[in-house]
Amino acid sequence: MTRLFRTLLLTCALALAALRPALAAETWVMGAMEDFAPFNYMDNGTFTGIDVQIMDEAAALIGVTLDHRPVPWKRMLLDFEGGKFDGVFQLTPTAARFEKWHLAGPLRTTRSVYVTRDDSPLQDIRSPAELDGLVVGLVAGFTYEEGFDSNPAIRREMSQDDFNNIRKLLLGRSDVIVGGHATLAYTARQLNAWDKLRVLPTPLVELGRYAAFPRTAEGAANAQRLQQALDQMHASGRIQEIMRSALNR
């Protein structure tokens, strides 16, 4: 009887040990823009993309599982500020955001470019001052570059997303649009319109993209842990490998 009892105790102990990792698993609820290919988008019901993969692999390095919540950009920021998410990604860095939240990154670097129609007389835009008299297509709620964003002289044509931004450019409702090179190229190819467009030589800006966490003790700790994982991935070349694999398909 004693031997049987010990066997049962050992069996129970082993079962509890096997369950412990699952019980202790850590999950972060992360907000992200729902339709921002090739960085994050739905593919046959699965949320995927370059940034999703970077975030998932970085989280796995620190023993965290991410519960992705793809939503429209403005709603994502509102829900984050309302406490519905543990964090969000992929934000451009600004002084206000560094002050307001704990940022970790960069996940990657984005080159924001000017794009016009192929038959446009525009050859280049070297500074926002050269936008005088032009209608500039932008996505509502996006942050591009602090001096550009705060320039009241720019005539803006706002769109819900890059698809509509490109469509308006093709229809002549804007003279030039601004966006991440990879995103605009991907979106234009989906519209069979890339050969109708031209990227101007001088980019607006090249900036990293970051994940944000609340300015709390927990948010600071989570940002620091994610930062260490991202640093490791940059150092190993893993992030560059993810980017090359996705963009060269």
Wavefront OBJ file of the C-alpha trace (Angstrom):
o trace
v 0.000 0.000 0.000
v 2.827 2.351 0.931
v 4.592 1.622 -2.331
v 1.370 2.281 -4.286
v 0.824 5.525 -2.399
v 4.345 6.711 -3.210
v 3.803 5.830 -6.864
v 0.602 7.882 -6.922
v 2.357 10.829 -5.278
v 5.165 10.652 -7.825
v 2.664 10.486 -10.687
v 0.810 13.535 -9.371
v 4.058 15.438 -8.912
v 5.128 14.714 -12.472
v 1.728 15.783 -13.797
v 1.898 19.061 -11.883
v 5.426 19.675 -13.133
v 4.239 19.165 -16.697
v 1.370 21.588 -16.180
v 3.449 24.282 -14.493
v 4.891 25.851 -17.680
v 1.406 26.135 -19.190
v -0.011 27.579 -15.976
v 2.835 30.085 -15.757
v 2.752 31.054 -19.444
v 2.780 34.827 -19.938
v 0.622 36.457 -22.599
v 0.618 40.059 -23.760
v -2.396 41.481 -25.587
v -0.900 43.544 -28.403
v -2.722 45.986 -30.651
v -1.631 46.449 -34.258
v -2.959 48.054 -37.406
v -5.212 45.519 -39.094
v -4.279 46.020 -42.749
v -0.721 47.192 -43.273
v 0.857 44.699 -45.658
v 3.536 43.453 -45.877
v 4.168 44.231 -42.212
v 0.911 43.004 -40.701
v -2.201 41.701 -42.429
v -4.701 38.839 -42.460
v -3.888 35.844 -44.668
v -6.581 33.145 -44.744
v -7.687 34.074 -41.254
v -4.164 34.289 -39.794
v -2.594 37.567 -38.688
v 0.854 37.596 -40.264
v 3.504 39.855 -41.801
v 7.046 41.083 -41.202
v 6.364 42.962 -37.971
v 4.113 40.220 -36.621
v 6.903 37.699 -37.171
v 9.519 39.963 -35.577
v 7.311 40.574 -32.556
v 6.391 36.899 -32.170
v 10.004 35.738 -32.331
v 11.197 38.457 -29.950
v 8.444 37.582 -27.474
v 9.307 33.879 -27.688
v 12.901 34.694 -26.695
v 11.614 36.048 -23.370
v 8.977 33.370 -22.806
v 5.977 35.466 -23.821
v 3.094 34.653 -26.159
v 1.433 37.527 -28.006
v -2.342 37.763 -28.381
v -2.608 39.985 -31.449
v -5.597 42.307 -31.789
v -5.612 43.831 -35.308
v -7.824 46.938 -35.490
v -7.917 50.237 -37.432
v -5.020 52.532 -36.536
v -6.931 55.299 -34.739
v -8.991 52.798 -32.762
v -5.812 50.940 -31.840
v -4.318 54.034 -30.249
v -7.575 54.882 -28.450
v -7.935 51.333 -27.121
v -4.301 51.353 -25.988
v -4.782 54.602 -24.100
v -7.983 53.133 -22.641
v -6.045 50.219 -21.153
v -7.375 47.479 -23.465
v -3.925 46.435 -24.695
v -0.672 45.609 -22.909
v 1.175 47.224 -25.807
v 0.992 48.239 -29.468
v 3.270 48.302 -32.506
v 4.587 49.693 -35.049
v 4.947 53.340 -34.098
v 7.239 56.012 -35.467
v 9.339 57.565 -32.695
v 8.512 61.100 -31.595
v 9.545 63.071 -28.530
v 5.918 63.096 -27.360
v 5.633 59.310 -27.633
v 8.891 58.710 -25.768
v 7.562 60.948 -23.007
v 4.092 59.404 -22.963
v 4.946 55.690 -23.231
v 7.820 53.249 -22.830
v 9.123 52.419 -26.319
v 11.117 49.365 -27.390
v 12.849 49.077 -30.721
v 13.411 49.596 -33.442
v 11.721 46.528 -34.830
v 12.977 47.624 -38.266
v 13.675 50.775 -40.241
v 11.249 52.306 -42.741
v 12.139 54.682 -45.560
v 9.231 57.080 -46.090
v 9.159 58.256 -49.697
v 7.282 60.567 -52.025
v 5.401 58.784 -54.818
v 3.754 60.424 -57.806
v 2.174 59.313 -61.077
v 4.575 58.148 -63.744
v 3.488 60.968 -66.089
v 3.918 63.688 -63.456
v 6.416 66.504 -64.164
v 7.692 66.208 -60.578
v 11.304 65.005 -60.542
v 12.174 65.271 -56.857
v 11.163 66.844 -53.550
v 14.149 67.623 -51.358
v 12.304 69.466 -48.599
v 8.690 70.095 -47.527
v 9.087 73.677 -48.799
v 8.959 72.256 -52.344
v 5.423 70.981 -51.698
v 4.025 74.481 -52.103
v 1.005 74.348 -54.400
v 0.802 70.541 -54.350
v -1.867 68.330 -52.805
v -0.201 65.680 -50.651
v -1.931 62.370 -49.979
v -1.537 60.999 -46.444
v -3.147 58.351 -44.241
v -5.234 59.794 -41.403
v -3.676 59.241 -37.988
v -0.212 58.337 -39.302
v 2.922 60.103 -38.068
v 5.518 60.759 -40.764
v 8.194 63.212 -39.585
v 7.791 65.847 -36.887
v 8.624 68.891 -39.031
v 6.484 67.588 -41.880
v 3.559 66.706 -39.594
v 3.520 70.150 -37.958
v 3.825 72.141 -41.205
v 0.507 74.016 -41.629
v 1.296 75.031 -45.218
v 1.026 71.499 -46.606
v -2.260 70.861 -48.439
v -3.314 67.435 -47.199
v -5.659 64.918 -48.802
v -6.393 62.395 -46.053
v -7.229 58.730 -46.691
v -8.244 55.804 -44.542
v -5.350 53.619 -45.725
v -2.653 53.258 -48.373
v -5.044 51.588 -50.832
v -7.240 54.686 -50.918
v -4.212 56.960 -50.850
v -2.887 55.349 -54.051
v -6.314 55.331 -55.695
v -6.707 59.075 -55.082
v -3.274 59.697 -56.577
v -4.193 57.739 -59.694
v -7.472 59.678 -59.967
v -5.656 63.005 -59.712
v -7.082 63.985 -56.324
v -3.529 64.342 -55.031
v -0.272 65.271 -56.760
v 2.021 63.206 -54.602
v 1.615 60.783 -51.712
v 3.862 59.838 -48.806
v 4.354 56.443 -47.237
v 6.743 53.627 -46.419
v 8.436 52.410 -49.604
v 7.791 48.706 -48.962
v 4.141 49.255 -48.020
v 3.348 51.477 -51.013
v 5.104 49.096 -53.396
v 3.221 46.093 -52.012
v -0.129 47.904 -52.082
v 0.385 49.298 -55.594
v 1.229 45.831 -56.906
v -1.982 44.516 -55.355
v -3.787 47.207 -57.355
v -1.788 46.403 -60.519
v -0.679 50.028 -60.476
v 3.036 49.964 -59.606
v 4.028 50.612 -63.236
v 1.824 53.738 -63.217
v 3.725 55.262 -60.283
v 7.186 56.664 -59.681
v 9.175 56.954 -56.428
v 11.012 60.278 -56.177
v 14.745 60.034 -55.396
v 14.910 61.881 -52.064
v 13.052 60.207 -49.183
v 11.155 62.272 -46.645
v 12.789 60.456 -43.745
v 14.138 57.100 -42.601
v 13.001 56.089 -39.129
v 12.708 52.995 -36.983
v 9.393 51.477 -35.951
v 8.756 50.788 -32.280
v 6.520 48.926 -29.870
v 4.933 50.970 -27.066
v 3.951 50.049 -23.522
v 2.135 52.072 -20.846
v 4.177 54.363 -18.622
v 3.808 52.072 -15.616
v 6.249 49.865 -13.729
v 4.948 46.821 -15.608
v 5.104 48.664 -18.926
v 8.707 49.689 -18.246
v 9.669 46.106 -17.407
v 7.958 44.714 -20.508
v 9.608 47.313 -22.749
v 13.024 46.512 -21.294
v 12.560 42.764 -21.791
v 11.382 43.214 -25.379
v 14.272 45.594 -26.042
v 16.776 42.942 -25.001
v 15.172 40.402 -27.350
v 15.115 42.862 -30.270
v 18.758 43.781 -29.646
v 19.627 40.084 -29.761
v 17.741 39.620 -33.036
v 19.425 42.647 -34.628
v 22.855 41.466 -33.500
v 22.316 37.965 -34.905
v 21.009 39.278 -38.228
v 17.649 37.591 -37.728
v 15.583 40.738 -38.349
v 17.430 41.464 -41.576
v 16.829 37.846 -42.614
v 13.077 38.175 -41.976
v 12.966 41.399 -43.998
v 14.869 39.946 -46.957
v 12.790 36.781 -47.020
v 9.484 38.654 -47.026
v 10.371 41.456 -49.442
v 12.126 39.277 -52.017
v 9.185 36.910 -52.578
l 1 2 3 4 5 6 7 8 9 10 11 12 13 14 15 16 17 18 19 20 21 22 23 24 25 26 27 28 29 30 31 32 33 34 35 36 37 38 39 40 41 42 43 44 45 46 47 48 49 50 51 52 53 54 55 56 57 58 59 60 61 62 63 64 65 66 67 68 69 70 71 72 73 74 75 76 77 78 79 80 81 82 83 84 85 86 87 88 89 90 91 92 93 94 95 96 97 98 99 100 101 102 103 104 105 106 107 108 109 110 111 112 113 114 115 116 117 118 119 120 121 122 123 124 125 126 127 128 129 130 131 132 133 134 135 136 137 138 139 140 141 142 143 144 145 146 147 148 149 150 151 152 153 154 155 156 157 158 159 160 161 162 163 164 165 166 167 168 169 170 171 172 173 174 175 176 177 178 179 180 181 182 183 184 185 186 187 188 189 190 191 192 193 194 195 196 197 198 199 200 201 202 203 204 205 206 207 208 209 210 211 212 213 214 215 216 217 218 219 220 221 222 223 224 225 226 227 228 229 230 231 232 233 234 235 236 237 238 239 240 241 242 243 244 245 246 247 248 249
